[in-house]
Amino acid sequence: MPSSRRAILGHIMSGICTKMNRTKPVPADVMETPLKRCLTTFDIALLGIGHMVGAGIYVLTGTVAKEMAGPGIILSFVLAGFVSMLAALCYAEFGTRVPKAGSAYVYTYISIGEFWAFVIGWNILLEHMLGAASVARAWSGYVDSMLGGWIANTTLSLMGGIHEPGLAEYPDVLAFLVCIVYAAALGSGVKATAVFNSVLTLVNIGVMMVVIGVGFWYANTDNWSEAEGGFLPYGFGGVIAGAATCFYAFVGFDSIATSGEEAKNPAVSIPIATVLSLCVVTVGYILVSAALTLMIPISEINPAASLPEAFGQLQLPWAKYIISIGALCGMTTTLLGSLYALPRCMYAMASDGLLFSCFGRISQSTQVPLLNLIVSGLLSAALALVFDLAKLVEFMSIGTLLAYTIVSASVIILRYRPLAHVGTPNPVYAPDTPDEENDEDADSQSSIDTASPTSDLIEGALAGRLKPQFRWLEPLLGRFAPGSVVSVAVLLFIVLSFAICLELKVSWAQLYSGTWWALLVYGFIIFAASACVAVMAVHNQNTRGLNFKVPLVPFVPALGIFSNIMLMVHLDALTWVRFFVWVTIGMVVYFLYGIRHSKEGEACSTYSILMTSSEAGKLNWGSFKASKNVAKHTVLERFLGRRKMDDKKPIVDEECDDNAESPN
């Protein structure tokens, strides 16, 4: 009896793991959607620029320059922009491959599996909620600074302060109302929102050009001298820490991928808008931060309103008010971007059954998920009411970096995934195509009936198998299902990247001094990580049907993964604690609701294995009906995905099929 219970429990756990790893097939018609396709490339590019150029440039610039990096904030923005570009290229490829709302969540669901897709989607929801709340808080702070602190003083006198650690000094009622008002405005429809966003973004770009021009006109290079602390007063570690925080300024570009389901021509618009918007914003951030640190010493920067105060010290009151207008326009577009993306991510998850079904409804009149918009506005407003801006920004970065890491990994996994028959979960096993120089080996290769395939079909079928010049690795890597070795290599590379970054942070002194054990451990980890990338590179890729492709796969996505992890490791430990608390809440939602209501659920329940006592008399209790020819696999083979042609059906399906054939 105990062994039977263990067998049932093991089967139930196996079924849960199967559900957690199930993937979402790419829809046959990726252009079909209940949302309205009305956005042009220009609209989407300005949506991305508007989402990025807001509180990041008008608030974050002063904070990082004064407290983290000094004039080295220029290098922080260069590093953060470079890492963002690596992730943006991966987003652009996915945006052309799957033009659906949900962004990184959808990409992860298709390539990796349901569990990690939910984790990413859950963190994207938090990212956009925190983004909207932080920008609303910055918007309120800017207005308050223009009014000489009247709002803060009035609120403290009427309502009193909040005397709790981790919360704001006082409840920000204006930030609360700003979230509610803009969420209501988004309910008018996506096209009206896009027009309003485009106007404000153009005003914001014009103000940035004024800041750059006037700032360099009054530049004083003595502010970068040793007397003021030099160019790197906080060292290169301050640059890295500043880059991790500056990532907040680039999080808006993933809203471009979110808009793929409302773009007229997503295959063209998404990659162009992504790369263009990120280039414009990165150059703008670098020039503005350079102008700020050249105008005044970092000791005189006001983090709350750095640019207006800097021009005020130069006796340029007209520039101060122009910048304030541009700042409000920029933060408004950023707030609109967050409140635009958040309801659509909720809609994507609810449409797949992972969130409550009420969030999957679309208004017939405006073709907008109105309930999602209401909930998003209220939650963001509540966060803006009681939390401090600095805490919101820091907590937001970790979810963003995790999403970028998973998207980069997903690009590699999908590039090496073999072509599958439509409607079947099993990949097509294509033979290794011999070289023209080795035609005599053609007879020894396994073959399938390909029915005169095109070159694209051959490329898709050969994906995940060793390239001809690396066929000497067949005894080691060729024994497993195509694509499975690459998937394991990606997982190992992520783990080793964490190890490398932690080693750099914890044992930097030993590495710098040349301690033998630190150099030995570090060298081994680097060698293992490099070997993982090399294993990926020796396999064939599948690029069929892609209008935009990430260059130099797997090297560019692997570099993006490493860079994202490097920035994640430098975040505060308390941020990691808050992150795990949020993920734990998400796990409760997933295991109590999402895993049971997923649209990708199996036709039969895992619990169909439980039998009545009469059925138990016919078979050994806890045993399974199966064909005598079913092949057995080791644990390693199951983990790596090894399959045999006579054993491709999971045991639950076999049980269901047998039950369907037998009326008893």
N, C-alpha and C positions, 0 to 999 in steps of 0.2 A: 504493500500500500504506500509506504513512504516514497519508494522509487516512482510509483505512478503519479503521485502528487508532484514530485520534482519534474517529471516529464511534462505534466500539464502546465506547471508554473514556467518551465523553460520555454514551452511553446507559446504561452501568452506573452512572455517577455520578447520572444523572437518576433511575434506579431506586432508588438509595440515598436520595436526597432525598425521593422519593415515599414510601418506607417510613418515613422519619423524621417526615414530616408527616401520616401517616395517623391518623385519629381513630377513637375507639371509639364505636359507636352506643349510644344509650340502650336498655337491655334492654326487651323488650316487657312483661315482668312484673318490675318493679323490686323487688317484695316477695319474690320467690323467692330463697332462700338456704339453704345447708347449715348455717348457724349458727342458734342458738336465739334466737327473738324473744321475750324475756321481760322487757325493761327498760321501766319506766314513765317518765313525765316527771320525777317526783320522783327516781328512781334516776339518771337521766342528768344532772339539774341538780346533784345532790350529787357525781356523778362529776367534773363539770367544776370545781365549787368545790374539791373535795378535791385535784384535780390542780394547781390554781393556788395555793391557800393552803397553802404548805409552806415550803420553804427560802427562797422569795422574801420572805416576811414576817418570818421568824425569823432569817435570815442576811443576805440581800441588803440589807435595810433599813439595817442598821448599816454595811455596807461603803459603800453609796452616800452615806449621810448624812455619814460621816466623811471620805471620800476624794474625793468627786466634787461633791456639790451642797449639803451642809450642810442647813439647814432647807428649802432650795429643793427637797429631795426630794419635797415635797408637789406642787410643780409638775411634777416629773419623772413622778410617778405619774399626775397628771392628763393629761399629754401622752401617756404610754404607754398609759393606759386609753382615751383618745380614739381613738388610732390603732388600738388593738386592737378597739374597738367598730366602727370602719369595716370592718375585716377580718371581724369576727364577723357582721355583717349579711350579708356576701357568703357566708360559710360557711353561714349559716342558710338562705339562698335555695337554695344548692346541696344542702344536706341534705334539703330537701323535694323538690328536682328529681330527685336521684339518691341515694336512701338506701342507699348501699353502703359497705362497709369500704374504707379507703384514703384517705379525706378528700381533701386537695388534689391528691393524685396522680390519683385518679379524675376529679376535676373538670377537671384540665388535659388529661387524655387525651381526654375527650369534646369539649372546646371548642377546644383549640389544636393538639395533636398528640402523637405518641408520644415523640419525642425530649425535648421539654420536660417531658412527664409523667414520663419516667424520671429526668430531672434533679431534679425536685421530689420524686419518691418516694425517690430515693437520699438526698437531703438530709433528708427526713423521718425516714428510718431513723437517720441520724446525730443528728438533733435529739433523738429519743427515747432513743437510747443515751446521749448526753451528759446528757440530763435525768435518767435513772435513775442514772447514775454520780455526777453532781454532788450529787443528793439523798442518795444513800447515803454520800457523803463528808461532807456536812453532818450527817447523822444520827449518824455515828460521832464527828464533832467535838463535837456537843452532848453525847453520852454521856461523852466524854472530859473535857469541861469540868465536868460534874457530878461526875466522879470525881477532879477536881483534877489532870488531866494524867497519870493513872496509865497509861492505854493507850499514849500516845505514848512515855512514858519506858520502859515495859517493852519495847515494840517496838524502840526504838533500842538498848537494851542487849542484846537477844537477836539481832536481825537486822541491826543497823546502819542507816545512812541511805542515801538515794539521792542521789549527788552528781553529778546531771546537770541542766543547765539546762532549764527548762520542765516538769520533773517534780516530784512532791511531795517533801517532806523525808524521808519514810519510807513504806514500803509499808503501806497501811491494810488490815490483814487483816479487821478488823471490818466495814468497808464492803464488802469482797469477800463475806463471809458473808451480810450483809444482803441483797444482790442475789440470791444463790442461794436463800436461804430464801423470800423473797417471790415469786420466780419459781415456785418449787415450789408455793406456796400458790395462785397463780393457776391452776394446773392442775386445781384442784378443780371449776371451772365458773364461768360468768360470773355466775349469780345469787347464789351464795354469796359471790363477790368483791364484788358490788354491796352486799349486806347488810353485810358487814364494813366496806366503805368508807363507807357511810352512817353507821354508828355512830361511827366515828372522826372523820368530818367534822363531825357535830353536836357532838362533844366539842371539836373545834378551834374551831368558831364560838363556843361558850360561853366558851372561854379568851380569844378575841379580844375579846369584850365585856367581860371582866374587865380586860384590859389597857387598853382604851380608857377605861373608867370610872375605874379607879384612876389611870391616867396623867394624865387631865385634872384629877383631884382634887388631885394634887401638881404641877400645871403651874406653871412660873415663866417669865413672859414675858421676863424679863431674859436668858434663854438665846437669844433672837432679837435682842438688842440689838447695837449697833455694837461694844460692848466684847468681845463674843464672835465678832465677824466679820460680824454682820448676818444678814439673811435669805438673802442670796445671796453667801456668802463666796467662791465660785468663779466668780461671774458667771453670765450667762445661758448661756454656753457649757457651764458645768458642769451646768446643768439639762438641756441637750440630751444631753450625754454620759451623764448619769445616766438619762435616759429610754431611751436605747438599751440600757443595761444592765438597766434595770427591765423591759424587754420580756420578760426571762426569767421574770418573775413572772406573766405572762399567757399563756404558751404552752400552758397546759393546756386552753384552751377548744376547741382543734381535736380533742381526744380525744372531744368530744361528737359531732362529725361522723363520727368513726371508728366510733362506736357505732351509727350509723344502721342497720346491717344486723342489729342485735340489739334494736332498739326495737320495741315493739308497734305504735305508730302514729307513725312517723318524721315524717310530714308535719306533725303537731301538736307532737310532743315536741321535735324538734331546734331549731326557732326559739325556742320558749318557754324551753327549758333554756339555750340559748346566751346570749340577751339577759339572762335573769334571773341566771345565774351570774356573768356579766361585771360586771353592775351591783353585785351584792353584794360581789364581790371588790374592785372599784375603790374603792368607798366604804370598805371595811375597810382597804385599804392606806393610803388618805389619812389616815384617823383614827389608825391605829396609828403612822404615821410622824410625824404632828403630835404625838401624845402622847410619843413617844420624844424628839424634839428639844426639847420643852418641859420634860421632866423633868430632863435633865442637859445640860450643854454638849457640843457635838459633839467637843471635844477629849478628853472622858472616855468616849466610846462605845467599847465593845469590839466590833470587827467580827465576831469569831467567835461571840459569844453576847451580842448587844446588849441584848435585852430582859431576860433574867434578871439580867445584871450591873447594868443600870440600876435595877431594883427592889432589888437588893442594896445599892446605894449609898444608897438611901432607907431602909435598915434595915427592909425588908419581906421577911424570908426566906420566909414562907409564900407570898407572891406569886411569888417566884423559882422555887419548886418547882412551883407550879401552871402557870406559864408553860413550864417545862421539859417537863412532861407534855403540854401542848397542842402544844408544838413537835414532840415525837416523834410525836404522833398526826398532825399536819399533814404532816410530812415522810414519814410512812408512806403516807398517802393519795396524795401526789404521786408517790412511788416506784411505788405500785401503778398509778397512772394512766399513767405512762410505760411500764411493763412490760406494761400492758394494751393500749396502742395499738400498740407496736412489732411484736408478732407479727402483728397484723391488717393492718398495712401491708405486711409481707412476704408475707402470704397473698394480698392483693389483687394485688401485682405478679407473684407466681408464677402466680396464676390466669390472668393475661393473657399468660404466657409470657416475661415480661421478666426474671424471676429463675428460678433452678433449680426444676424441677417438684416436687422433694421438699418445698419450702416451701408448696405448695398443698394439702397434705393436712390433713384434719380428723379428729380423734379421734371415733370413733363413740360412745364412752361418755360423754364430757364435752362433745362438740361444740366443742372448743377446738383450735387448731393447736398441738399439743404440741411438735413438733420446733422450730417457730419460737420457742416459749417457752423451750426449753432453750438454743438458740443465743443468743437475746436476753439471757437471764440471764447466760450465760458471758461474752459480749462486754462487757456493761455492768459486770459484776464485775471484769473485767480492766482496764477504764478506771478504775474507782474505786480499784483497787489501787495504781496508780502515778502518776495525774495529780492535779494540784492543783485545788482547787475554783474558784479565780478563772479559771484557764485554760479549764476546762470551760464555765463560764458564758459567757465572752466568745465562745468559738468557737461556742457553741450559738445565739447571737442572730442571726448572719448567715443561717443556713439558714432560721430561722423567718421573718425579714423577707422573704427571697426567696419563700418559699411564700405569704405573705400578699399579696405584690405580684402573683404570677401568678394567685392566686385572684380578686383584684379585677379583673384584666384579663380573666379568663375569664368573669366575670359580664357584662361589657360585650359581649364577643364573642358569647356565647350569646343575649343579649337581642336582638341585631340579626341573628341568623342566621335565614334563612327556613325555613319548614316544609318537611320533606322527605318524599317518599313512603316508606312502610315497605318496607325491603328494597332501596332504591336509594340510591346515594350522592349523586345529583344533586338539588339543591333544586328546589322547585316555583317556576317563574317566573310570578308573578302580575302582572296589569296594574296600572298606577297607577290607582286608583279616583278618578274625577273628583269634584270638589265638586258640591254641588247647584246652586251658582251658575254652574258651568261645564259644564252638561250638554251644551252644543253641542260640547265638545271630546271627548265620550265616544267618538265614532266614530273619532277619530284615535288612540286608545289601542290597543296590542296587547292581545289577549285570549286566554284559554284556556278550555277546557271545564271549569268548576268544578262542574258537576252539583249545583246548589243548595247551596252550602256554607253552613255556619253562620257566625255572626259570629266565633267563635273561629278557625275555619278560615281565614277571610278575613284576620284579624289575623296568623295565623302565616304566611300566604302573602305578605303585604305587608311582612313584617319585612325590614329591610335596604334598603328602597327609600325614596326621598325622600318626605317629607311633602308633602301637596298645596300648602301655602303656600310651600314652598321649591322648587317645580318649576322655577323660573327658573334653578336650579343644574344642571338636567338636562344641558346641554352639557358641563359640567365633571365632574360626579360621577355622572351617570346612565348612563354608557356601560359600566359594569363590572358584574360579577356581584353580585347583592344580598348585602350583608354584607361584601364584600371591602374596600370603601373604609373601613369602620369598623375592620376588622382592621388595616389599614395605619396608620390614625390612632392606634390604641392602641399599636402598636409605636413610632411616632414620638414619641408622648407620653412613653413610658417613657424613650427615649433623651434627649429634651429635659429630662425631670425630673432625670436624672443630671447633665446639663450645668448646670442651674440650681443644684443642690445643691453641685456641685463649685465653681462660680463663687462661691457664697456662702462656702464654706470657704476657698478659696484667695485670693480677691480681696476679702475683706470690708473690709480697710482702705481700698482704693481706692474701693469702693462707698460706704463711710461718709464718706469725704472728698469725694465727688462728682467723682471723676476721669471725664472725658468718655468715654474709650474703654470704661471698665468699665460705665458707665451705658448706653452705646449697645449693647454686646454683650449685657448682661443684659436690656435692654428688648426687643431683638430675639428672644431665646430665650423670654422670657415671652410675647410676642405669638404666636410660632409654637406654643408649647404650648397657649395659649388657643384658637388656631385649630383645633388638633386636636380639642379637646373640643367646639368648636362644630360641627365636621364630624360628629362622632358624634351630636350632639343633633338634627340636622336630618333624621335617618332614623327610620322607623317601627320600633317595638319589637314583640317577641313575648313576651307575658306569659301566654299560655294555659296552663292547668293548674297554675299556681303558687299554692299556699296562702299562701306568704309571699314578699313581693317587697321587694327593697332599694329604699328611697325615693330619688327624685331621681337616677335613672340617666340619664346617665353621670357626674354631678357627684360623688356620694358615693364611688363606686369610684375615680374619678380622684383625688379628694382622698386616699383611702387609699393609692393607688399612690405619690403624691408624698410623703406622710408616711413611708411605709416606706423609700423611697429616701433621704430625709433622714437617717433614723436609721442606715441602712446606711453612708452616706458617713462618718459620725462614728465608725465602728468602727476599731480599730487596724489598721495596714497588715499586721502579722504575721498577724492573723486572716484577712485576705483571702488571704494566701499559703497558709495551712493549708486554707482553703476550696477553692482551686483545686487543691491536691494531692488532696483528697478527691474532687472532681469528676472529675479525671483518672483516678483509679482506677475510678470509675463508668463513664467512657467506655470503658475497656477491657472491663468486664463487658458493657456494652450492645452494642458493635460485634462482640465475639467470641461472644456468646451471645444476648442479648435480641433484636436485630434479626432474627436468623435463626429464632427460636422463637416470635415473637410470634403470638398467636392471630388477630390482625388481618392476617396475612400474605396476600399475593396468591396466587391459585390457581396461577399459573405463576411460574417463577423468572425473575429478570431475565436470567440467563445463557442463557435459551432463544434469545437473539438470535444466539449463536455458532452457526455452521453448519459442516457438513462441506464438504470440497473439492468434492464433486459438486454440492452445493446452491449453492456459490459460483459454479459455472460457469453456473447458470441465471439468477442475479441478480448485480448488481454487489455485490462483497463489502462488507459493512457497510451495505447498503441495507435498507429495510424494505418489506414488502408493505403497501400501504395503498390506500384508495379514492382515486380520482382527484378526488373531491369534497371531500377533507379540506381544511379551511381552515387557513391558516398564521397564526401569531401572532407578534408581536414579543416580545422578551424582557420588555419592560415589561408587556405584556398578560398574559403567563404569570405574572409576579410578582404582579400585582394580582388575578389570578383571573378575567380576562375570558373568557367562554365564548360560543360560538355554538351555536345549536340543532342544527346539523349536525355539530358536532365536540365531543362530550362524553366520548369514550372515550380514556383514555390509550393511548399507542402500544403499550405492552406488551400490553394487553388485546386490541388489534386483531391483533397478531401471534399471540396465543394462539388467537383466534377463527378466524383464517385457517388456522392449522395444524390446528385441530380439524375444519374443513370439508374439508381436503385430506388424503386418506389417504397421500399421499407426504410 
